[in-house]
Amino acid sequence: MKIDNDALAEHFYEFDRDRSGAIDEAELGELLDTLLRIRPSDACLRELVGEADANNDGVLQLDEFIRLA
């Protein structure tokens, strides 16, 4: 199932709980659990963020989150 970028952006901002403009590992975990009922380990979340984190700041900005999806 392919989700369009507008829907991804909506989910991104919904789960950016601290309104930092980025999704951290905890927020990504909450998003995956809520939307997909997937509960990845902390190590898996670190790996997911690390793979998509193009600027190496340890969090996902919207464009990085969309590429991850």
C-alpha positions as CSV (number, residue, x, y, z in Angstrom):
1,M,0.0,0.0,0.0
2,K,1.5,3.3,-1.1
3,I,0.7,6.4,1.0
4,D,0.9,9.8,-0.7
5,N,3.3,12.5,0.7
6,D,0.4,14.6,2.0
7,A,-0.8,11.8,4.2
8,L,2.8,11.0,5.3
9,A,3.2,14.7,6.3
10,E,0.0,14.7,8.2
11,H,1.2,11.6,10.2
12,F,4.6,13.2,10.7
13,Y,3.2,16.4,12.2
14,E,0.7,14.4,14.3
15,F,3.5,12.3,15.9
16,D,6.0,15.2,16.2
17,R,4.8,15.5,19.8
18,D,7.4,18.1,20.9
19,R,6.8,20.2,17.7
20,S,10.5,20.2,17.0
21,G,10.1,19.7,13.3
22,A,11.6,16.3,13.6
23,I,10.6,12.7,14.6
24,D,12.9,11.1,17.2
25,E,13.2,7.4,17.9
26,A,10.5,7.4,20.6
27,E,8.1,9.3,18.3
28,L,8.8,7.0,15.4
29,G,8.1,4.0,17.7
30,E,4.8,5.5,18.8
31,L,3.9,6.2,15.2
32,L,4.7,2.6,14.1
33,D,2.8,1.2,17.1
34,T,-0.3,3.3,16.6
35,L,-0.6,3.2,12.8
36,L,0.8,-0.3,12.0
37,R,0.7,-2.1,15.3
38,I,4.5,-2.7,15.0
39,R,6.6,-2.4,18.1
40,P,10.3,-2.4,17.0
41,S,13.0,-2.7,19.5
42,D,15.0,0.4,20.5
43,A,17.9,-1.0,18.4
44,C,15.7,-1.4,15.4
45,L,14.4,2.2,15.8
46,R,18.0,3.5,16.0
47,E,18.8,1.6,12.9
48,L,15.8,2.9,11.0
49,V,16.6,6.5,12.0
50,G,20.2,6.0,11.2
51,E,19.5,4.7,7.7
52,A,17.2,7.6,6.8
53,D,19.0,10.4,8.7
54,A,20.7,12.1,5.8
55,N,22.1,15.0,7.8
56,N,23.2,12.8,10.7
57,D,21.4,14.8,13.4
58,G,19.9,11.8,15.0
59,V,16.3,12.6,14.1
60,L,14.1,12.5,11.0
61,Q,13.0,15.7,9.3
62,L,9.9,15.4,7.0
63,D,11.9,14.7,3.8
64,E,13.9,12.0,5.5
65,F,10.7,10.5,7.0
66,I,9.1,10.4,3.5
67,R,12.1,8.7,2.1
68,L,12.0,6.1,4.9
69,A,8.3,5.4,4.1
